[in-house]
Amino acid sequence: MMNKNEVRGRPVKSVIRQNLIEILYFLGDGYAYEIYKIYSNIFPRVTMRSVYYHLKKGVNLGIFKIKEIRKEQGQYSWGPQVEKIYYSLDKWAEPAGNLLVKDYLNQISRNS
């Protein structure tokens, strides 16, 4: 029997989603694969599929919003065009200001 304070189902909070919030807080906006590459250089290993899932789930929760969708031409294994979905933070995002993310993004911007 459950206590009335227990909640069923998956928790709304997610460590991966919070890390994505931190990245977008300092990055401003970015497309999913770019965010995945940054994530994998800072935090413990995560699959690309998991990052895409949490971005989509975050849009549904009002944490992320789709800023724009760009179609770009190029030489890709699947064809001549790619669709990049750019994400940014939305009203329910609660960034903590993770300095690990800030330092990493400052470092790669200096090296560019």
Backbone as a ProteinNet text record, in pm:
[ID]
protein_1_A
[PRIMARY]
MMNKNEVRGRPVKSVIRQNLIEILYFLGDGYAYEIYKIYSNIFPRVTMRSVYYHLKKGVNLGIFKIKEIRKEQGQYSWGPQVEKIYYSLDKWAEPAGNLLVKDYLNQISRNS
[TERTIARY]
83.5	0	88.5	54.1	133.5	90.4	188.4	156.7	104	29.9	-25.4	81.9	203.1	311.5	393.2	376.4	450.5	386.7	473.8	427	462	371.6	394.7	451.8	519	573.1	712.8	761.4	895.2	898.5	1010.1	1022.2	1034.4	983	988.9	1131.4	1205.8	1344.6	1433.6	1539.1	1634.3	1772.2	1873.1	2010.3	2053.3	2020.7	2058	1991	1862.2	1790.4	1846.5	1882.2	1940.8	2075.4	2154.3	2281.7	2259.6	2154.7	2120.8	2079	2007.5	1969.4	2094.9	2191.4	2316	2389	2394	2460.8	2390.9	2259.3	2186.4	2186.7	2199.3	2207.1	2328.9	2442.5	2564.4	2580.8	2526.1	2538.3	2439.6	2323.5	2219.3	2121.4	2167.1	2087.6	2182.4	2129.9	2211.3	2124.7	2179.4	2105.6	2146.7	2063.5	2075	2212.8	2268.5	2397.3	2508.8	2503.1	2601	2593.6	2472.5	2451.7	2503.9	2479.2	2527.9	2680.4	2747.7	2894.7	2949	2889	2931.6	2907.1	2788.6	2752.5	2855.1	2888.4	2977.3	3120.4	3157.9	3290.7	3296.4	3182.5	3179.7	3131.1	3023.4	2954.6	2978.7	2937.4	2952.4	2882.2	2930.2	2882.4	2729.9	2673.8	2530	2511	2403.7	2380.4	2317.6	2341.1	2281.3	2128.9	2079.7	1934.9	1875.4	1947.8	1901.5	1896.3	1995.6	1996.1	1877	1852.6	1739	1607.7	1596.8	1476.4	1452.7	1557.4	1541.8	1516.2	1568.9	1536.5	1387.9	1340.2	1198.7	1107.5	1143.2	1064.7	1065.5	1180.8	1193	1105.9	1088.4	997.9	855.5	816.3	681.2	658.3	765.1	754.1	770.2	801	820.5	958.3	1053.3	1190.2	1272	1253.8	1320.6	1214.8	1257	1167.6	1244.7	1171.6	1232.9	1242.9	1365.7	1389.8	1369.2	1424.3	1404.9	1443.7	1397.6	1433.4	1496.5	1622.3	1694.9	1719.7	1702.3	1739.7	1868.7	1973.1	2104.2	2146.3	2208.2	2257.6	2399.2	2434.5	2569	2581.3	2696	2722.9	2707.2	2592.5	2565.2	2544.3	2568.8	2555	2411.3	2313.7	2172.9	2115.8	2196.1	2146	2205.5	2149.9	2208.6	2158.3	2070.6	2009.5	1995.6	2007	1988.4	1894.5	1814.8	1725.4	1777.3	1816.6	1869.4	1764.8	1730.4	1635.1	1715.3	1699.4	1771.1	1684.4	1744.2	1675.2	1731.4	1646.2	1689.4	1606.8	1638.9	1565.8	1429	1333.9	1199.4	1171	1048.7	1011.6	1033	1024.3	1035	1177	1272.8	1412.5	1465.5	1538.9	1597.9	1748.1	1825.8	1970.5	2033.8	2135.3	2206.9	2336.6	2374.7	2498.7	2621.4	2617.5	2727	2855.8	2956.6	3081.7	3162.9	3142.6	3209.3	3170.1	3042.1	2991.5	3043.9	3036.7	3083.1	3230.4	3312.9	3456.1	3484.2	3414.1	3433.7	3397.2	3283	3240.4	3332.4	3382.5	3480.3	3609	3651	3773.4	3761.5	3650.3	3638	3615.6	3556.5	3538.9	3672.9	3763.4	3897	3980.6	3958.6	4035.9	3984.2	3869	3809.8	3865.8
-117.9	0	124.8	223	345.4	449.7	523.1	639.8	749.6	842.5	949	1045.3	1044	1131.4	1071.2	941.4	875.9	907.7	926.1	956.9	840.1	803.9	693.7	745.5	657.6	692.1	751	794.6	851.9	990.3	1024	1159.8	1261.2	1381.3	1485.2	1536.5	1543.5	1590.6	1483.9	1528.8	1438.6	1503.2	1426	1476.9	1515.4	1432.3	1461.8	1590.6	1605.3	1725.5	1849.4	1837.4	1951.3	1989.7	1891.4	1920.3	1989.5	1950.2	2016.7	2161.5	2185.4	2322.1	2405.3	2349.3	2421.8	2456.6	2362.5	2387.9	2500	2493.7	2597.1	2731	2730.3	2855.4	2936.3	2869.5	2939.8	2949.2	2852.8	2851.6	2947.4	2964.2	3048.2	2963.9	2908.9	2814.3	2721.1	2609	2513	2402.3	2331.8	2218.9	2091.8	1990.8	1872.2	1806.8	1786	1717.3	1801.8	1931.8	2022.9	2013.7	2013	2002.4	1867.9	1761.4	1628.2	1625.6	1684.6	1685.9	1759.6	1872.2	1947.2	1863.6	1804.4	1721.5	1610.9	1539.8	1424.4	1463.8	1588.4	1635.6	1684.2	1708	1761.9	1659	1590.6	1504.1	1356.3	1267.5	1123.4	1082.1	974.3	925.6	911.2	955.6	946.6	918.7	850.8	823.3	944.6	954.8	1063.1	1052.8	931.3	908.8	965.6	948.7	999.6	1152.7	1216.4	1363	1410.4	1347.2	1384.5	1365	1254.1	1227.7	1339	1376.2	1476.7	1615.9	1645.3	1773.7	1777.5	1668.1	1661.7	1664.9	1588.4	1586.1	1724.1	1791.2	1925.1	2026.7	2010.5	2098.2	2078.2	1952.8	1923	1976.2	1984.6	2033.4	2184.9	2252.4	2397.5	2438.8	2345.5	2374	2425.3	2363.2	2405.2	2449.2	2531.8	2565.6	2551.6	2523.1	2515.3	2657.2	2702.1	2838.7	2850.1	2754.4	2752.9	2617.2	2591.9	2470.4	2515.3	2475.2	2513.4	2390.3	2409	2305.2	2350.9	2268.3	2303.9	2202.8	2253.4	2169.8	2123.4	2005	1953.1	1810.7	1752.6	1614.4	1524.3	1463.2	1375.9	1233.6	1136.8	996.5	963.1	1038.4	1011.2	1099.5	1192.4	1277.7	1416.9	1506	1639.8	1744.4	1706.2	1805.8	1752.1	1842.6	1807.1	1909.4	1863.9	1953.4	1965.5	2085.7	2109.6	2184.5	2126.9	2189	2258.5	2389.5	2468.8	2487.5	2459.8	2469	2584.1	2640.7	2738.9	2714.1	2785.9	2767.2	2833.1	2774.1	2828.8	2865.8	2903.1	2962.9	2873.1	2741.6	2653.8	2603.1	2646.6	2605.9	2672.5	2597.9	2650.4	2623.3	2705.2	2683.6	2715.5	2637.5	2659	2735.6	2752.5	2823.1	2736	2612.2	2516.8	2572.4	2597.1	2657.5	2564.3	2434.6	2338.8	2364.4	2388.1	2416.3	2551.1	2650.6	2785	2782.9	2718.5	2711.4	2637.7	2526.6	2450.2	2533.6	2600.6	2680.9	2800.7	2860.5	2969	2918.1	2799.5	2740.1	2712.2	2652.8	2622	2747.8	2852.4	2976.8	3048.4	3035.5	3094.8	3020.6	2889.2	2808	2818.7	2877.3	2888.3	3005.5
0	0	0	-80.6	-92.8	8.6	58.5	141.2	51.1	106.4	22.4	-27.4	32.8	-11.7	-125.3	-150.6	-257.1	-391.7	-489.7	-624.1	-714.5	-800.3	-892.5	-1023.1	-1094.6	-1225	-1215.9	-1329.8	-1337.3	-1276.1	-1212	-1158.4	-1271.8	-1250.2	-1352.6	-1367.6	-1258.7	-1262.3	-1324.2	-1392.8	-1454.5	-1450.9	-1414.4	-1412.2	-1553.5	-1650.9	-1789.7	-1834.7	-1809.1	-1850.7	-1782.1	-1654.2	-1583.2	-1644.8	-1684.3	-1750.3	-1884.9	-1956.3	-2083	-2057.9	-1949.2	-1911.3	-1889.4	-1818.7	-1791.4	-1920.7	-2013.6	-2141.8	-2216.6	-2228.8	-2302.9	-2230.4	-2100.7	-2024.3	-2067.8	-2082.7	-2122	-2273.5	-2347	-2492.8	-2559	-2500.6	-2559.7	-2638.7	-2748.3	-2826.4	-2900	-2943.9	-3016.4	-3071.1	-3170.7	-3226.2	-3152.5	-3161.4	-3076.1	-3081.5	-3200	-3208.7	-3147.9	-3166.9	-3106.8	-2953.6	-2900.9	-2756.4	-2706.2	-2781.6	-2745.4	-2737.7	-2835.8	-2836.4	-2714.3	-2680.7	-2561.8	-2436.7	-2427.6	-2311.5	-2290.9	-2398.9	-2385.2	-2350	-2370.1	-2331	-2186.6	-2125	-1988.6	-1886.6	-1918.3	-1822.1	-1853	-1760.5	-1785.5	-1914.6	-1968.7	-2097.6	-2101.6	-2212.5	-2235.9	-2384.6	-2419.9	-2561.5	-2629.2	-2759	-2836	-2829.5	-2832.8	-2826.9	-2698.1	-2587.7	-2459.1	-2459	-2519.3	-2528.7	-2611.3	-2725.7	-2809.7	-2732.9	-2658	-2579.5	-2477.8	-2404.2	-2298.9	-2355.9	-2473.5	-2536.7	-2573.1	-2633.7	-2672.7	-2549.8	-2447	-2322.9	-2257.2	-2261.6	-2205.3	-2277	-2407.5	-2483.2	-2432.3	-2411.8	-2361.4	-2220.3	-2140.6	-2002.6	-1991	-2101.7	-2097.5	-2048.3	-2049.8	-2007.4	-2125.2	-2240.8	-2364	-2463.5	-2558.1	-2668.5	-2798.1	-2903.4	-3035.1	-3087.2	-3104.9	-3149.4	-3299.9	-3372.7	-3517.8	-3573.6	-3693.9	-3766.5	-3897.4	-3917.5	-4039	-4125.2	-4254.5	-4350.1	-4415.5	-4402.3	-4455.4	-4560.3	-4665.4	-4774.1	-4742.3	-4789.8	-4768.4	-4819.7	-4796.4	-4836.8	-4713.9	-4699.5	-4586.1	-4635.7	-4550.1	-4589.6	-4629.6	-4579.4	-4607.9	-4718.1	-4770.1	-4877.4	-4874.2	-4955.8	-4970.8	-4870.1	-4778.8	-4690.2	-4547.8	-4451.6	-4311.3	-4248.3	-4152	-4079	-3936.1	-3897.5	-3763.3	-3681.5	-3567.3	-3476	-3366.6	-3356.8	-3257.6	-3133.7	-3018.5	-2889.9	-2808.1	-2723	-2623.2	-2497.4	-2391.1	-2265.6	-2271.3	-2202	-2193	-2047.2	-2019.4	-1890.2	-1768.2	-1780.7	-1664.2	-1639.4	-1719.2	-1697.6	-1571.4	-1493.2	-1370.2	-1369.8	-1442.6	-1445.1	-1310.2	-1275.5	-1149.7	-1173.4	-1300.2	-1331.4	-1308.6	-1356.9	-1340.9	-1402.8	-1318.6	-1364.9	-1453.7	-1441.8	-1529.5	-1674.7	-1697.6	-1832.2	-1880.2	-1795.8	-1831.9	-1870.9	-1789.6	-1817.5	-1947.8	-1972.2	-2095	-2217.7	-2214.3	-2329	-2350.1	-2242.9	-2256.6	-2319.7	-2280.8	-2333.7	-2483.4	-2526.7	-2669.4	-2752.4	-2694.9	-2771	-2787.5	-2691.1	-2703.4	-2805.8	-2818	-2911.8	-3054.6	-3074.3	-3209	-3284.3
[MASK]
++++++++++++++++++++++++++++++++++++++++++++++++++++++++++++++++++++++++++++++++++++++++++++++++++++++++++++++++

